Amino acid sequence: MPDGPDGPTGHQVQQRLGELQEENDQLQEAVHSHAVVDQAIGVVIALGRLAPEQGWQVLKEVSQHTNIKLREVAESIVEWPPTEKLRDDIRIELERQLTRHARA
């Protein structure tokens, strides 16, 4: 939108502020998701005594084979140690992938 003769209008400023707030919210969510994924990789590495690249691969494959978003799988794995609860589908696939990657 072009500015008015005296600069941006109040509506334009409000619209831009809304856009910036939405972008900020998305960036914060991305940072949080990245941190959770990194924590989950750490759990997987410790469980399987794997290299970091293998931990990432296991996490990715669990997500793909269970058809659950990576972020959701990561959140479940991070919450698992303190709660001692892990969805059966994630647990079964995680065990399968850890066994598979331990042989590699």
Sequence and secondary structure as in RCSB ss.txt:
>XXXX:A:sequence
MPDGPDGPTGHQVQQRLGELQEENDQLQEAVHSHAVVDQAIGVVIALGRLAPEQGWQVLKEVSQHTNIKLREVAE
SIVEWPPTEKLRDDIRIELERQLTRHARA
>XXXX:A:secstr
   BTTBS HHHHHHHHHHHHHHHHHHHHHHHHHHHHHHHHHHHHHHHT  HHHHHHHHHHHHHHHT  HHHHHH
HHHHHHHH    HHHHHHHHHHHHHHHH 
